[in-house]
Amino acid sequence: ELDQQADAAMFRSVGLDAASKLMSAVSSRGMKLMATATERDEMHRAIAGMVELSIERGNYFLAAMFAFAQAANYDSEDDYRQALIASRLALEYKQKSGTLETLDIEWEQVGRDLMKLGQPREALSCFRQAWQLLNNPTEQRAGQTRRDIVQAEIALGDLATAREESAEFLDASKNGTPNYRAAALLASTDVLIEDRKF
């Protein structure tokens, strides 16, 4: 179990820079292709430590980045419960950092982990939060977010709303980037498959 106060005292006793270098080395070792299960566990503990160290330094943006990386690592191991915990921390720390221009990324990640855990209603709420925060609704990142909205609606069995959302998405994509257009076409295909129109 992590203990922010106890770990902060330890960081100060060994020096913040020395603690950072040690945890970085441990986490790098756990990310290697042939890393053992023990090394992967140590990697997760090291990244959690780097989150705490960033908070100790008052850098919530960096803490959010490490928490986001932690979520990605858990996702790669199919440990979606731990990934969700980490992605929610990333969202919390990004909000605390005051750097909100790209906060849609963290909302999107929380939503995806919820989808993987079979919670589409909660995921849909996160995807809609992400969608509202996007500065450019026709950029590449927005395309994936909007497709995720359609897929969450399908997962909820709300095909009528999914069809409407997909149709609006497809129409808007005419003025979007090629990647945005591709995401719209894929979302339309998702609906057609669900409607068995293939």
C-alpha positions as CSV (number, residue, x, y, z in Angstrom):
1,E,0.0,0.0,0.0
2,L,1.2,3.5,-0.8
3,D,1.5,6.1,2.0
4,Q,2.0,9.6,0.7
5,Q,3.3,11.0,4.0
6,A,5.6,8.0,4.7
7,D,6.9,7.9,1.2
8,A,7.4,11.7,1.2
9,A,9.6,11.4,4.3
10,M,11.6,8.6,2.6
11,F,12.0,10.7,-0.5
12,R,13.4,13.6,1.5
13,S,15.8,11.3,3.5
14,V,17.4,9.9,0.3
15,G,17.0,13.0,-1.8
16,L,14.3,13.7,-4.4
17,D,16.7,13.5,-7.3
18,A,18.2,10.2,-6.2
19,A,14.8,8.7,-5.5
20,S,13.6,9.8,-9.0
21,K,16.6,8.2,-10.7
22,L,16.2,4.9,-8.8
23,M,12.5,4.7,-9.6
24,S,13.0,5.6,-13.2
25,A,15.6,2.8,-13.6
26,V,13.2,0.3,-11.9
27,S,10.3,1.3,-14.1
28,S,12.4,1.1,-17.3
29,R,13.5,-2.5,-16.4
30,G,9.9,-3.5,-16.0
31,M,9.0,-2.2,-19.4
32,K,11.4,-4.4,-21.3
33,L,9.9,-7.0,-23.6
34,M,11.3,-9.9,-21.6
35,A,10.6,-8.5,-18.1
36,T,9.6,-11.0,-15.4
37,A,6.4,-10.8,-13.5
38,T,8.4,-9.5,-10.5
39,E,10.0,-6.8,-12.6
40,R,6.5,-5.8,-13.8
41,D,5.2,-5.5,-10.3
42,E,8.3,-3.5,-9.3
43,M,7.7,-1.2,-12.3
44,H,4.1,-0.5,-11.2
45,R,5.4,0.3,-7.7
46,A,8.1,2.6,-9.1
47,I,5.6,4.5,-11.3
48,A,3.3,4.9,-8.3
49,G,6.3,6.2,-6.5
50,M,7.0,8.7,-9.3
51,V,3.4,9.9,-9.0
52,E,3.9,10.5,-5.3
53,L,7.2,12.2,-5.9
54,S,5.7,14.5,-8.4
55,I,3.0,15.4,-5.9
56,E,5.7,16.0,-3.3
57,R,7.3,18.5,-5.7
58,G,3.9,20.1,-6.3
59,N,3.9,19.1,-10.0
60,Y,0.4,17.7,-10.5
61,F,0.8,17.7,-14.3
62,L,3.7,15.4,-14.2
63,A,1.8,13.2,-11.6
64,A,-1.0,13.0,-14.1
65,M,1.4,11.9,-16.9
66,F,2.9,9.1,-14.7
67,A,-0.6,8.0,-13.6
68,F,-1.7,7.9,-17.3
69,A,1.4,5.8,-18.1
70,Q,0.5,3.5,-15.2
71,A,-3.0,3.0,-16.7
72,A,-1.6,2.2,-20.1
73,N,0.7,-0.4,-18.6
74,Y,-2.2,-2.0,-16.7
75,D,-4.2,-2.0,-19.9
76,S,-1.5,-3.8,-21.7
77,E,-1.7,-6.5,-19.1
78,D,-5.5,-6.7,-19.3
79,D,-5.8,-5.6,-15.7
80,Y,-8.6,-3.1,-16.4
81,R,-9.6,-2.6,-12.7
82,Q,-6.1,-1.3,-11.8
83,A,-6.1,0.6,-15.1
84,L,-9.3,2.4,-14.2
85,I,-7.9,3.3,-10.8
86,A,-4.8,4.8,-12.4
87,S,-6.7,6.6,-15.2
88,R,-9.0,8.2,-12.6
89,L,-6.0,9.4,-10.7
90,A,-4.6,10.8,-14.0
91,L,-7.8,12.7,-14.5
92,E,-7.8,14.0,-10.9
93,Y,-4.2,15.2,-11.0
94,K,-4.6,16.8,-14.5
95,Q,-7.6,18.8,-13.1
96,K,-5.5,19.9,-10.1
97,S,-2.7,20.9,-12.4
98,G,-4.9,23.5,-14.0
99,T,-3.7,22.4,-17.5
100,L,-7.2,21.7,-18.9
101,E,-6.7,22.2,-22.7
102,T,-6.2,18.4,-23.2
103,L,-8.3,17.1,-20.3
104,D,-10.5,15.3,-22.9
105,I,-7.7,12.7,-23.1
106,E,-8.0,11.7,-19.5
107,W,-11.8,11.6,-19.6
108,E,-11.5,9.4,-22.8
109,Q,-9.2,7.0,-21.0
110,V,-11.4,6.6,-18.0
111,G,-14.3,5.9,-20.4
112,R,-12.4,3.2,-22.3
113,D,-11.4,1.4,-19.1
114,L,-15.1,1.5,-18.0
115,M,-16.1,0.0,-21.3
116,K,-13.6,-2.8,-20.9
117,L,-15.1,-3.5,-17.5
118,G,-18.6,-3.7,-19.0
119,Q,-19.9,-0.4,-17.7
120,P,-21.1,1.4,-20.9
121,R,-23.4,3.9,-19.1
122,E,-20.6,5.3,-17.0
123,A,-18.3,5.1,-20.0
124,L,-20.7,7.1,-22.1
125,S,-20.8,9.9,-19.5
126,C,-17.0,10.1,-19.7
127,F,-17.0,10.1,-23.5
128,R,-19.5,12.9,-23.6
129,Q,-17.4,14.9,-21.1
130,A,-14.4,14.4,-23.4
131,W,-16.4,15.5,-26.4
132,Q,-17.5,18.7,-24.8
133,L,-13.9,19.6,-24.0
134,L,-12.5,19.1,-27.4
135,N,-11.2,22.4,-28.9
136,N,-11.5,21.2,-32.5
137,P,-14.4,18.8,-33.0
138,T,-13.2,17.6,-36.4
139,E,-9.6,16.7,-35.5
140,Q,-8.2,13.1,-35.3
141,R,-8.7,12.7,-31.5
142,A,-12.3,13.8,-31.8
143,G,-13.1,11.1,-34.3
144,Q,-12.1,8.4,-31.9
145,T,-14.1,10.0,-29.1
146,R,-17.2,10.3,-31.2
147,R,-16.9,6.7,-32.3
148,D,-16.6,5.7,-28.7
149,I,-19.8,7.5,-28.0
150,V,-21.6,5.5,-30.7
151,Q,-20.2,2.2,-29.5
152,A,-21.2,2.9,-25.9
153,E,-24.8,3.7,-27.1
154,I,-24.8,0.4,-29.0
155,A,-23.5,-1.4,-25.9
156,L,-26.4,0.1,-24.0
157,G,-28.9,-1.2,-26.6
158,D,-29.9,2.3,-27.6
159,L,-29.7,1.8,-31.3
160,A,-31.9,4.7,-32.2
161,T,-29.6,7.2,-30.5
162,A,-26.6,5.4,-31.9
163,R,-28.0,5.7,-35.5
164,E,-28.7,9.4,-34.9
165,E,-25.3,10.1,-33.5
166,S,-23.6,8.2,-36.3
167,A,-25.6,10.0,-39.0
168,E,-24.6,13.4,-37.5
169,F,-21.0,12.2,-37.2
170,L,-20.9,11.1,-40.8
171,D,-22.3,14.4,-42.0
172,A,-19.9,16.5,-40.0
173,S,-17.0,14.4,-41.2
174,K,-17.3,15.9,-44.7
175,N,-15.4,18.9,-43.4
176,G,-13.1,17.0,-41.1
177,T,-9.6,15.5,-41.5
178,P,-9.2,12.1,-43.3
179,N,-8.8,10.4,-39.9
180,Y,-11.9,12.0,-38.6
181,R,-13.8,10.9,-41.7
182,A,-12.4,7.3,-41.3
183,A,-13.6,7.2,-37.7
184,A,-17.1,8.4,-38.9
185,L,-17.2,5.6,-41.5
186,L,-16.2,3.0,-38.9
187,A,-18.9,4.3,-36.5
188,S,-21.4,4.0,-39.3
189,T,-20.3,0.4,-39.9
190,D,-20.6,-0.4,-36.2
191,V,-24.3,0.6,-36.4
192,L,-24.9,-1.3,-39.7
193,I,-23.4,-4.4,-38.2
194,E,-25.6,-4.1,-35.1
195,D,-28.6,-3.6,-37.4
196,R,-27.4,-6.7,-39.4
197,K,-27.2,-4.6,-42.6
198,F,-24.1,-6.1,-44.0
